[in-house]
Amino acid sequence: MEMHTPDAINVRDGIAARLERLPLTRYQQLIFTVIATAWLFDSMDLGIMTFVLGSIKAEFGLSATQAGLLASSSFLGMLIGAAIAGMLADRYGRKPVFQVSMIFWGVGSLLCGFAPSLGWLMVFRILLGFGMGMEFPIGLSIVSEIVPARNRGRYLAVLEGFWPIGFIAAGIGTYFLLPMIGWRGIFIALAVPAVFVFVVRRYVPESPRWLESAGRVLDADSVVAGIEVNVRKCLRGRELPPVVPVSPATTAAVPRAARFVQLWTDGYAGRTIMTWSLWFFALLGYYGLTTWLGALLQSAGYEVTKSVFYTIIISLAGIPGFIFAAWLLEAWGRKPTCALTLLGSAAFAYLYGQAAATHAPLVQLIGAGLCMQFFFFGMWSVLYAYTPELYPTRIRATGSGFASAIGRLGSLLGPSIAGMVLPYTGQSGVFTLGAISFVIAAAVVVILGVETKGRSLEALSQ
């Protein structure tokens, strides 16, 4: 017979209602920190290509087109991983798939360090990208389904804030380690954090909302009861707030084949078109530009260490960028914040390209780059906060996963297109193309976007 603490809430009061009424304590923050740390390691592994592409290009004697294809290879893996992982997570649970994703990117990073040729390096980057693509939509789903609605947008935005921190950490590590251990040693070192999977296994619970949506109501009740016990400990025995009913969740299990179809039915078609278009054009512009930042500075005449250093300096603006976006998401709303960060990205990407193409003074180049990265990482925060809120629990990971997969198609095309366009249009043409992509993404959000600020996941599912 299942036992509860004396003041436990009966399962019929609803999993969502019990989670939403909980105050945010150190316990939920611990779960968030574990997910965010895994996110940090992933961003370091993916962002490292920005800083070592120039060195790899020199070692293998790559053309601009070949370098662009190499930079894009990990995004092919992310495309596949994101699409598959979303469906697997909605079928088998968030936690087990999240753990498997970490193993894939750890092994992929290790093998990159031993790649004997360009072809094998691309294969191993695809494997690494596959693991990363799996992790992103699942991490979003876990955080969005455990953190209450009043804090959800901020925490999802802060989660994405670990992306610029990881990017900067990758740059700092490259700056000091590249002269000593080379790009191969850096990839090998970045495989070590994959052992963090054991921390995830111990501290992160399965999503109670997913358990309920899968029809495992008693399991969901048990997990929520455990969360309530831990929250009560953080409150030092104080009573939990009363349950306030929310819209009932659908507990019927959804057939695996029906999950993708549901992205286009029951009123979700417009949201799916919006999110797919947003992710595609935003990531096409972002990765078409940032993957090349270091290499473009080198081609402009800056030596390797200086180009890495300047790219790190530019990237520092991402930290206030995601903090600003995290605040604005709750103060202003998801839709207007998304449009603002995209239009800001477009404006300063264009200005940065003009400064680079005309060999403007270094202070002007750095200034434009700082503003560009400020809006870039603000944009990322909005993307990751907004997307999982648009789908119900039964297809949340599938919806987030396919949006991410379509975005990775843009990521795959962006660096390759930049590599092909660069010889003909120069840096100004590459950055103008990126700016146009951001404007298109902003227009899609303005026309098709819906506001989700402050609403429970269940209310948004209606």
Secondary structure, 3 states (H helix, E strand, C coil): CCCCCCCCCCHHHCHHHHHHCCCCCHHHHHHHHHHHHHHHHHHHHHHHHHHHHHHHHHHHCCCHHHHHHHHHHHHHHHHHHHHHHHHHHHHHCHHHHHHHHHHHHHHHHHHHCCCCCHHHHHHHHHHHHHHHHHHHHHHHHHHHHHCCHHHHHHHHHHHHHHHHHHHHHHHHHHHHHHHHHHHHHHHHHCCHHHHHHHHHHHHCCCCHHHHHHCCCHHHHHHHHHHHHHHHHHHCCCCCCCCCCCCCCCCCCCCCCCHHHHHCCCCCCHHHHHHHHHHHHHHHHHHHHHHCCHHHHHHHCCCCHHHHHHHHHHHHCCHHHHHHHHHHHHHHCCHHHHHHHHHHHHHHHHHHHHHHHHCCCCHHHHHHHHHHHHHHHHHHHHHHHHHHHHHCCHHHHHHHHHHHHHHHHHHHHHHHHHHHHHHHHHHHHHHHHHHHHHHHHHHHHHHHHCCCCCCCCHHHHCC
